[in-house]
């Protein structure tokens, strides 16, 4: 009988000025001691989306964030004893809200995508696919809302875009485009940032996925 599929979730955040992924240090075989994406086999009667949501909540404590099915991969040879297919998802999480689970084994940790550790099951390829998908979605969706706090300055928003795209953006062009798309709106509040004049705070017009 064909074994059930497994799910893996690429959980991404922007922290310490870098795009980072949540990884789990494997406490058992195969590939014990290496790092891997959080995931696992489906529970009895559980659907794929429900399994991905369960993994996300288990590892970060948050549920109301962007979560999308990414791609179905053939499971790595070392994993085929338990599953022949890996259904991947990616999620975007505000690191401030995330509360990583504390446990003695299978410990979680954030890693910059530019400095990933030695990984199990070729999971780095799955992360690379998620990065390409995220960068593409920035062009026509508002999904970056899931990485931001409720209120933010346009400078802070631009910085998140720059971290994801690995490109420096022109300030005036960025602001003009974001405001013309009406994906953000000004609040009645301002925030002090250093010695500069208090900056206008903005919020997303919708904290649900939308295309433009």
C-alpha angles and dihedrals in degrees: 000000000000109000117240119263122262126222128221125187124209100210109194131189139163112239135149089011095300141093105250137187128213112239134181124222104228112238095190143029146328099053094356112190095027125107123251142170116274112259143099145181123315118263119237109292093001123138125222096252091048091050092051091049090049092053091048094051092043093054103035108017092233130108110166096078137104111288124170136171107249114184144320115244133186104254116252114264092249090057099047093097088076106024140010097199132046116203108199130203133182128215133188117218135181102235091216091063097043118099110192115217116251117224138145096239133029087034119191127225142170118245130185111243088233092059107037117165124234103296136208125236094011088284090157087074090056090051090050090053091050091051092053091049093049093049091050093049092054087070096062111012140057095231092129086080087083091063096050135078120245091268129028143152122255088244090059091048092050091051091056091051090050092050092052097044095037088225134114110239128208107252098219095044092048093051093045092052096044093049094044090054090055092220090131132039132194120256126212091254137086131200129214114234111187117301094334127105111278110276126230113259120223136192133199114266087225130013090204126089113275137164127223 
